[in-house]
């Protein structure tokens, strides 16, 4: 698979499809490795000789969303300081979105910004979290409330990691892949529609292709709008509904992807309700999501969902804003009265 390079802010950000044998290597004299605890255990043999190299250090981040907090950022910064990381050193984050967000946030703060390489090990992190420069931690009970924009210089991708990913996590990433296809890649949509068996079998050639194409969609958008002043918000298709569901049911009940898949269904139904989206497009997408075993009818208290939407940090001046679609690759943002939203909950 060819590498991808996007210009994010002042600097290029490269996505390199790497060999698993060399994916953890550092090109710098010194590196602090921030590693998800499961990955540290599962890839012990590959990691140990690298971590033992003089000058290198590591910090193992416990798995799970609750690790994305200030205390762990402080610990990562402390490790960097104790190791004596200097401007010419680097931080390498290895894991899912929790690790890539936290390692990136710490990298953006240490010495006002240090070289950053990310190795995403989940599908969700490969196609979304690790690329595009959003960093952060959860704060005050809200996800990603505090953070920076700090794109990794290099994101190293190997779909080899996906061979052992639990089914729930794999499907979680697939929801974001489907979202990317709807936003701006009809070829990716066709692959999802026609190669479902191979995707479920996790054949490397098709996984490389869907990751490459998803990153292409995200890269083109983020290149145009790194700090989400406009078009980047299109990447939040389905997410206002999804975040509300995650908040109301408690994080972890539905995986992020399951919530996003449900949210995409609700967003398209909302478009139908408003007369901006066709019934046939909505039905076709809902059929695809169901083909990927996503649950599209979830009964949750609508008052609680509306309340949670109002608290979403993406709200603007208290009004409910949604990313909607009139068709494939036709995405727009609209403020919608609460009464209309209730009709699709
Ligand atoms: N996950 C959406 C974004 O990166 O903007």
Boltz pocket constraint, residues with backbone or C-beta under 6 A from the ligand:
constraints:
  - pocket:
      binder: B
      contacts: [[A, 128], [A, 129], [A, 131], [A, 132], [A, 134], [A, 232], [A, 235], [A, 236]]
      max_distance: 6.0
